[in-house]
Amino acid sequence: MTDQKLSDNERLKRESNFLRGTIEQDLGDRMTGGFTADNFQLIRFHGMYQQDDRDIRAERAKQKLEPLHNVMLRARMPGGIITPKQWLAIDKFADEHTSYGSIRLTTRQTFQFHGVLKPNIKLMHQTLNSIGIDSIATAGDVNRNVLCTTNPVESELHQEAYEWAKKISEHLLPKTRAYAEIWLDGEKLETTDEEPILGSTYLPRKFKTTVVIPPQNDVDVHANDLNFVAIADNGKLVGFNVLVGGGLAMTHGDHSTYPRRADDFGFIPLEKTLDVAAAVVTTQRDWGNRSNRKNAKTKYTLDRVGSDVFKAEVEKRAGVKFEDSRPYEFTDRGDRIGWVEGIDGKHHLALFIENGRLLDYPNKPLKTGVAEIAKVHKGDFRMTANQNLIVAGVLAKDKKKIEKIARDHGLIDDGVSEQRKNSMACVSLPTCPLAMAEAERFLPEFVTDVEGILEKHGLEKDENIILRVTGCPNGCGRAMLAEIGLVGKAPGRYNLHLGGNRNGTRVPKMYRENITVAQIMDEIDGLVSRWSTERQEGEDFGDFTIRAGIIEEVKVSKRDFYG
């Protein structure tokens, strides 16, 4: 791409002095609550997005006030594991120093603070650092938080996979000292920063990595640039199948952008894991599109140069020859809500958290409930990629105590339907600046309406549809791997996508464009009516829509997606 003009983000990174910019000077500017010029983008590499409350933006403008600027911070938590002590600290900070008072569990298996004002930003980073947490590289053109299947049952295998998720995260982190210098008052040294893997201008675009343990595809591998599929022999991890080039983001009206499944490159032994991770990242670093950010992700690089060519380059850089992929199968991707017992005899309680939003609601003090559990829990917590929370490693004698706290605070509700458990949304309004339509605030009532339709057409209570809503086409809610996916187009209007499958290996196709909520409900009503009467035995909704000719299957992402 050297013959084309580079995007301005490339200038920004090149001139940033390894991500420092003038962030420190901006912190001292009390004339504005926001960050200016390049720093607006650079703080993303430090795990933050500048936002404002869009619900009150117009009113503030009338008062001749700037938007109520604040930041959202996303923590780096490889594999989503957090200790009770750490949890209590983040709970306290959310109470005392955020505008919303909530902790939000994300689809990237971590937590976010929303509504942190400029005077509290440094305190936030120092508080996290004091408990062994940071937000390095959870946003920006770098490798982001590394996901790992939570798998509380096969405890030993999960521990091995989790350790690899941590190793991959550390191996691919930026090496610049900017984070420590700016937020932790680290010593400023005169020596030159070096970025041996990411490079001095970092990656062309964001990069996402997972470690997944079949048969659970709870991390949605096809939403990610790089995936390590755990292959076990007699319960011991022996290596990984490597999947490259997945991604869900697109741009409305731009057919050069599209969601894409990841390609299976083959099997590698454990000892080559970090070499292959670095080789995939550096190949994308060197070959990715730095002129057009809409086509800068790994999926577009693979389609431009050819998957085989990219794979050969990875083999050369890693000093490895991919073997044939070892057999594996994904059967599901939801969390096992409720109690399960691991092979180590410990018990694990998965709590369903709608939209991942932990807040104290009337008669349902969810956030306080988790804090009360943290005060007595001797194991750890696991945040899932489905926005739920697992109380992990509970001894048999402690089960009743933990469950009572959970029930008393509304964290266990036996009336929650399977449909609600399998529905998900991104944050969207009022905080996300990219949001075109509601998602998180829209989902609960939308699911209630879908529940009514399922009941109306005689579906059993355990039957459900993988349902996801995202407020814009950037893919945070992973709607483009759902059986029914809504993608925000404008206030109250969405594109309706059909045809994904339950195990997350098929991209849905647009069925209706830019339609209202009422039109969406009419469409779902008709579709569920047909599904209930015309389906084959055990046929899931997404598979039915394709077999019945309602929607065409997306096999090759770009051609089939728009064709």
C-alpha positions in Angstrom: 0.0 0.0 0.0 3.1 2.3 -0.2 1.9 4.0 -3.4 -1.2 5.4 -1.7 -1.5 8.3 0.7 -1.4 7.1 4.3 -4.4 7.8 6.6 -4.1 10.6 9.1 -4.0 8.0 11.9 -0.6 6.9 10.6 0.7 10.4 11.0 -0.8 10.6 14.4 0.9 7.4 15.6 4.2 8.3 13.9 4.3 11.7 15.7 3.0 10.5 19.0 6.4 9.7 20.6 5.3 6.1 21.2 1.8 7.0 22.3 2.7 9.9 24.6 1.5 12.8 22.5 0.6 15.7 24.8 -1.8 13.7 26.9 -0.1 14.8 30.1 -0.4 18.5 29.2 -4.1 17.9 28.3 -4.7 16.4 31.8 -3.8 19.7 33.3 -6.1 21.8 31.1 -9.2 22.5 33.2 -10.7 24.7 30.5 -12.2 21.6 28.9 -13.3 18.3 30.2 -12.1 16.5 27.1 -8.9 15.8 25.3 -7.8 17.8 22.2 -6.3 17.2 18.8 -4.4 13.9 18.5 -4.9 13.0 22.2 -8.5 12.3 21.6 -7.3 9.3 19.6 -4.2 8.5 21.5 -5.9 7.8 24.8 -7.5 4.8 23.1 -4.1 3.1 23.2 -4.3 3.6 26.9 -7.6 1.8 27.1 -10.0 4.8 27.1 -12.6 6.4 24.8 -13.7 10.0 25.2 -17.5 10.1 25.3 -20.3 12.4 26.4 -23.9 11.9 27.6 -25.8 12.2 24.3 -29.1 12.4 26.1 -28.2 15.9 27.4 -25.9 17.1 24.6 -28.6 19.3 23.0 -29.6 20.9 26.3 -26.0 21.7 27.1 -25.5 23.2 23.7 -28.5 25.5 24.4 -26.8 26.6 27.6 -23.6 27.3 25.5 -21.8 24.5 27.4 -19.5 22.0 25.8 -20.7 18.3 25.9 -20.3 16.6 29.3 -17.0 15.0 28.3 -15.9 11.9 30.2 -14.0 8.7 29.5 -15.0 5.1 29.3 -12.2 2.8 30.4 -11.9 -0.9 29.4 -9.6 -3.0 31.6 -7.1 -5.6 30.3 -8.2 -8.9 31.8 -6.8 -11.8 29.7 -9.3 -14.7 30.1 -11.6 -12.5 32.2 -10.4 -13.7 35.6 -10.6 -11.3 38.5 -10.1 -11.9 42.3 -12.6 -10.9 45.0 -10.2 -8.4 46.3 -9.8 -6.8 42.9 -13.6 -6.8 42.5 -14.2 -4.9 45.7 -11.7 -2.3 44.6 -13.4 -1.7 41.2 -16.8 -1.7 42.9 -15.7 1.0 45.3 -14.2 3.1 42.4 -17.4 2.8 40.4 -19.5 4.0 43.4 -17.3 7.0 44.2 -15.8 8.2 40.9 -18.1 7.4 37.9 -21.1 9.3 36.7 -23.2 6.1 36.3 -22.1 4.1 39.3 -22.1 0.9 37.3 -19.7 -1.8 36.3 -20.3 -3.1 32.8 -19.2 -6.6 31.7 -18.4 -6.6 28.1 -18.3 -8.9 25.1 -14.5 -8.7 25.3 -14.5 -10.6 28.6 -13.6 -7.6 30.8 -15.2 -4.7 32.6 -15.7 -1.1 31.7 -16.1 2.0 33.8 -18.4 4.6 32.2 -18.5 8.3 33.0 -15.1 9.1 34.5 -14.4 12.8 34.5 -11.0 14.2 33.8 -10.0 15.0 37.4 -10.5 11.3 38.3 -8.8 9.7 35.3 -5.3 9.5 36.8 -6.7 8.2 40.1 -8.6 5.5 38.2 -5.4 4.2 36.6 -3.5 4.3 39.9 -6.3 2.5 41.7 -6.3 -0.2 39.1 -2.5 -0.5 39.2 -2.6 -0.9 43.0 -4.6 -4.1 42.6 -2.6 -5.5 39.6 -4.9 -4.3 36.8 -4.2 -2.0 33.8 -5.9 -0.9 30.6 -2.9 -1.1 28.3 -3.9 -1.9 24.7 -7.6 -2.5 25.2 -8.3 -0.1 22.4 -6.4 1.5 19.5 -4.4 -0.2 16.7 -3.0 -3.0 18.9 -3.8 -6.5 20.0 -6.7 -6.1 22.4 -7.8 -8.0 25.5 -7.2 -11.8 24.8 -10.3 -13.9 25.4 -10.4 -17.4 26.7 -13.3 -19.9 27.0 -14.4 -19.7 30.6 -15.1 -23.5 30.8 -15.6 -24.1 34.5 -16.0 -27.9 34.1 -12.7 -29.1 32.6 -10.8 -27.2 35.2 -7.2 -28.4 34.4 -7.6 -27.9 30.7 -9.1 -24.4 31.3 -6.1 -23.5 33.5 -3.7 -24.4 30.8 -5.6 -22.5 28.1 -5.9 -19.5 30.4 -2.2 -19.4 31.1 -1.6 -19.3 27.3 -4.1 -16.4 27.0 -2.1 -14.5 29.5 1.2 -15.3 27.8 -0.1 -14.2 24.4 -1.5 -11.0 25.9 1.9 -10.2 27.5 3.9 -11.2 24.4 1.9 -8.8 22.1 1.6 -5.8 24.5 3.1 -2.5 23.5 6.5 -2.0 25.1 6.4 1.8 25.3 6.7 3.2 28.8 4.1 5.9 28.0 1.3 4.3 30.1 3.5 4.1 33.2 4.9 7.6 32.7 1.6 9.4 32.2 -0.8 7.6 34.5 1.5 6.0 37.2 4.0 8.8 37.5 6.7 6.5 36.2 10.3 7.7 35.8 10.9 9.3 32.4 14.0 7.8 30.8 16.0 9.1 28.0 16.5 5.8 26.2 14.6 5.0 23.0 11.4 3.0 23.0 11.3 0.0 20.8 8.3 -2.0 19.5 9.7 -5.2 18.1 6.3 -6.8 17.3 3.9 -3.9 16.9 6.3 -1.5 15.2 6.9 2.2 15.7 3.5 3.0 14.1 1.7 0.0 15.6 -0.9 -2.0 13.6 -3.0 -0.7 10.7 -6.1 -1.3 12.8 -7.4 -3.0 15.9 -6.5 -6.7 16.3 -8.4 -9.3 18.4 -7.2 -12.7 19.7 -8.8 -15.6 21.5 -8.1 -19.0 23.0 -11.1 -21.3 22.7 -11.8 -24.7 24.2 -14.2 -26.8 22.1 -17.0 -27.7 22.1 -17.9 -24.2 23.6 -17.5 -21.3 21.1 -18.4 -18.8 23.8 -15.7 -16.3 22.5 -17.2 -16.3 18.9 -14.0 -17.1 17.1 -15.2 -15.8 13.8 -15.4 -12.3 15.2 -11.6 -12.3 15.8 -8.4 -11.8 13.8 -6.5 -14.6 15.5 -7.8 -17.7 17.3 -6.1 -20.6 19.0 -8.5 -23.6 19.2 -7.3 -25.8 22.0 -6.6 -29.4 21.1 -6.4 -31.8 24.0 -5.2 -35.4 24.3 -6.4 -37.3 27.4 -7.3 -34.0 29.0 -4.0 -32.4 28.4 -3.4 -29.5 26.0 -1.1 -30.6 23.2 -1.4 -27.7 20.8 -3.8 -25.4 18.8 -5.5 -25.2 15.5 -5.0 -21.6 14.3 -7.8 -19.6 12.8 -7.0 -16.2 11.2 -9.0 -13.4 9.6 -12.4 -13.2 11.3 -14.2 -9.9 11.8 -17.7 -8.5 11.9 -17.4 -4.7 11.4 -18.7 -3.1 8.2 -19.9 0.3 7.0 -23.4 1.0 5.9 -23.5 1.4 2.1 -19.9 0.5 1.5 -19.7 -2.9 -0.2 -15.9 -3.0 0.2 -16.6 -3.7 3.9 -18.2 -6.9 5.2 -18.2 -9.5 8.0 -15.9 -12.5 7.4 -15.3 -16.0 8.9 -11.8 -16.8 10.0 -9.7 -19.2 7.9 -8.3 -22.4 9.4 -4.5 -22.4 8.9 -3.8 -25.7 10.6 -2.4 -27.2 13.8 0.7 -26.1 15.7 2.4 -27.6 18.8 2.3 -25.6 22.1 5.9 -24.5 21.9 5.2 -22.6 18.6 2.2 -20.6 20.0 4.0 -17.3 20.7 6.0 -17.5 17.5 2.9 -17.9 15.5 1.0 -15.2 17.3 3.9 -12.8 16.6 4.1 -13.9 13.0 0.5 -13.3 12.3 0.6 -9.9 14.0 3.8 -8.8 12.2 2.5 -10.0 8.8 -0.6 -7.9 9.3 1.5 -5.0 10.6 3.6 -5.0 7.4 0.9 -6.0 4.8 -2.3 -4.4 6.2 -3.9 -1.4 4.5 -2.6 1.9 6.1 -4.4 4.1 3.6 -8.0 3.2 4.1 -8.9 2.3 7.6 -12.2 0.8 6.6 -10.2 -1.9 4.8 -7.4 -2.1 7.3 -8.4 -5.2 9.3 -6.7 -8.6 8.9 -9.7 -10.1 7.1 -9.2 -7.6 4.2 -5.5 -8.3 4.1 -6.2 -12.1 3.6 -8.7 -11.4 0.9 -6.4 -9.0 -0.9 -3.2 -11.0 -0.9 -4.7 -14.5 -0.6 -5.1 -16.7 2.4 -2.5 -19.1 1.2 0.1 -16.4 0.6 -0.6 -14.9 4.1 -0.3 -18.4 5.7 3.0 -19.1 3.9 4.4 -15.8 5.2 3.4 -16.7 8.8 5.1 -20.1 8.4 8.3 -18.4 7.2 8.3 -15.8 10.0 7.4 -18.3 12.8 9.7 -21.1 11.5 6.9 -23.5 11.5 4.9 -25.7 9.0 1.2 -25.9 9.9 0.0 -29.5 10.2 -3.4 -30.5 9.1 -6.0 -29.3 11.6 -6.9 -31.7 14.3 -10.6 -32.6 14.5 -12.9 -30.5 16.8 -16.5 -29.4 16.8 -18.3 -26.4 18.2 -21.8 -27.3 19.6 -22.8 -24.2 21.5 -21.6 -20.8 22.7 -23.9 -19.9 25.5 -22.8 -19.8 29.2 -24.0 -22.6 31.5 -26.2 -20.5 33.8 -26.5 -21.9 37.3 -24.3 -24.3 39.2 -21.9 -26.8 37.6 -19.3 -29.0 39.2 -15.8 -29.1 37.8 -13.7 -32.3 37.5 -11.7 -31.0 40.5 -14.8 -31.2 42.7 -15.2 -27.4 43.0 -18.4 -25.7 42.1 -19.1 -22.8 39.8 -22.1 -20.5 39.7 -22.7 -18.7 36.4 -24.9 -15.6 37.0 -26.9 -14.2 34.1 -26.3 -10.4 33.9 -28.6 -8.8 31.3 -26.5 -6.6 29.0 -23.6 -7.1 31.5 -24.8 -4.0 33.4 -24.1 -4.3 37.1 -26.0 -1.6 38.9 -28.4 -1.5 41.9 -31.9 -1.4 40.5 -35.1 -1.0 42.7 -35.6 -4.3 44.5 -32.7 -5.8 42.5 -29.4 -4.5 43.9 -27.2 -6.5 41.5 -24.0 -4.6 42.0 -24.2 -4.7 45.8 -24.9 -8.5 45.5 -21.7 -9.2 43.7 -19.8 -7.1 46.2 -21.4 -9.1 49.1 -20.3 -12.3 47.4 -16.8 -11.0 46.9 -16.5 -10.3 50.7 -16.9 -14.1 51.4 -15.9 -15.8 48.2 -12.6 -17.8 48.4 -12.2 -18.5 44.7 -12.3 -16.1 41.8 -14.7 -14.5 39.4 -14.7 -15.1 35.6 -16.2 -12.6 33.3 -17.6 -14.2 30.2 -17.6 -13.1 26.6 -21.4 -13.3 26.8 -21.5 -10.5 29.5 -22.2 -12.9 32.4 -20.2 -13.5 35.6 -19.1 -16.8 37.0 -18.4 -17.3 40.7 -15.7 -19.9 40.3 -14.0 -22.3 42.6 -16.7 -22.6 45.3 -16.3 -25.3 47.9 -19.3 -27.6 48.5 -19.7 -26.3 52.0 -19.9 -22.7 50.7 -22.6 -23.2 48.0 -25.6 -22.4 50.1 -24.1 -19.2 51.5 -23.1 -17.9 48.0 -26.5 -18.9 46.5 -28.4 -17.1 49.3 -26.6 -13.9 48.7 -27.2 -14.2 44.9 -30.9 -14.8 45.3 -31.4 -12.1 47.9 -29.9 -9.5 45.5 -31.7 -10.7 42.4 -28.6 -12.2 40.8 -30.5 -15.5 40.4 -33.9 -15.4 38.9 -35.4 -18.8 38.0 -38.0 -17.0 35.8 -35.4 -15.8 33.3 -36.1 -17.5 29.9 -33.7 -19.3 27.7 -34.4 -16.6 25.1 -33.2 -13.8 27.4 -30.1 -15.8 28.3 -29.3 -16.1 24.6 -29.8 -12.4 23.7 -27.1 -9.7 23.8 -26.6 -6.1 22.9 -23.8 -3.5 22.8 -23.8 -0.4 25.0 -24.9 2.1 22.2 -26.8 5.2 23.5 -26.4 7.4 25.4 -22.6 7.0 25.8 -21.2 5.5 22.5 -20.4 8.3 20.0 -20.9 5.9 17.1 -24.4 4.7 18.0 -27.1 5.2 15.4 -29.9 3.4 17.3 -30.6 2.0 20.7 -29.2 -1.4 21.8 -28.7 -2.0 25.5 -31.7 0.1 26.6 -33.8 -1.4 23.8 -33.0 -5.1 24.3 -35.0 -6.0 27.5 -38.4 -5.0 26.1 -37.5 -6.4 22.7 -36.7 -9.8 24.2 -40.0 -9.7 26.1 -41.8 -9.2 22.8 -39.9 -12.1 21.2 -40.7 -14.3 24.2 -44.4 -13.5 23.6 -44.1 -14.5 19.9 -42.4 -17.8 20.8 -45.2 -18.6 23.3 -47.9 -17.5 20.9 -46.7 -20.1 18.3 -46.4 -22.9 20.8 -42.6 -23.1 21.2 -41.3 -24.9 24.2 -39.8 -22.8 27.0 -36.3 -24.2 26.4 -36.4 -23.3 22.7 -34.9 -20.0 21.7 -33.2 -18.0 19.0 -29.6 -16.5 19.2 -30.7 -12.8 19.1 -28.3 -9.8 19.1 -28.6 -6.1 18.7 -25.9 -3.6 17.9 -26.4 0.1 17.7 -24.2 0.6 14.6 -22.4 -1.7 12.1 -19.1 -1.9 14.1 -20.0 -5.2 15.5 -19.5 -4.9 19.3 -22.7 -6.8 20.0 -21.7 -9.5 17.6 -25.0 -9.3 15.7 -23.3 -10.6 12.6 -23.0 -14.1 14.2 -26.6 -14.3 15.4 -29.6 -16.2 14.1 -31.5 -12.9 14.2 -29.2 -9.8 14.2 -30.3 -6.2 14.3 -27.9 -3.6 13.2 -28.7 0.1 14.0 -29.4 2.3 11.0 -31.1 5.4 12.5 -33.1 6.1 15.7 -35.8 3.4 15.9 -34.7 1.7 12.7 -32.5 -1.3 12.0 -31.3 -3.7 9.3 -32.6 -7.2 10.0 -30.2 -10.0 9.4 -31.1 -13.7 9.3 -29.4 -17.1 8.8 -26.6 -17.4 11.4 -26.4 -20.6 13.4 -26.3 -21.7 17.0 -22.6 -22.6 17.1 -21.4 -19.3 15.7 -19.8 -20.5 12.5 -22.1 -18.8 9.9 -22.6 -15.1 9.1 -26.2 -14.0 8.7 -27.4 -12.1 5.6 -29.5 -8.9 5.4 -33.2 -9.7 5.1 -34.8 -6.3 5.5 -33.1 -2.9 5.4 -33.8 0.2 7.5 -37.1 -1.0 9.0 -38.9 0.1 12.1 -39.3 -1.9 15.3 -43.0 -2.6 14.5 -41.9 -3.9 11.1 -39.3 -6.1 12.8 -41.8 -7.6 15.2 -44.2 -8.4 12.3 -41.3 -10.1 10.4 -40.2 -12.1 13.4 -43.9 -13.1 14.1 -44.3 -14.4 10.6 -40.9 -16.2 10.6 -41.4 -17.9 13.9 -44.9 -19.0 12.8 -43.4 -20.8 9.9 -40.5 -22.2 12.0 -42.9 -23.7 14.5 -45.0 -25.5 11.8 -42.5 -26.2 8.9 -39.3 -27.1 10.6 -37.7 -30.5 10.6 -37.2 -32.3 14.0 -34.6 -30.4 16.1 -34.0 -27.8 13.4 -32.8 -24.5 14.8 -34.2 -21.2 13.6 -31.2 -20.1 11.6 -30.8 -23.4 9.8 -34.6 -23.3 9.1 -34.4 -19.9 7.4 -31.8 -21.2 5.0 -33.4 -24.6 4.2 -36.8 -23.0 3.7 -35.4 -20.5 1.2 -36.2 -17.5 3.3 -32.6 -16.3 3.2 -29.5 -17.4 1.2 -26.6 -18.9 3.1 -23.5 -16.8 3.4 -20.6 -19.1 2.5 -18.0 -16.7 1.1 -18.5 -13.6 3.1 -18.3 -10.7 0.5 -19.9 -12.3 -2.5 -22.7 -14.1 -0.7 -23.2 -11.3 1.8 -24.1 -8.7 -0.8 -25.1 -11.0 -3.7 
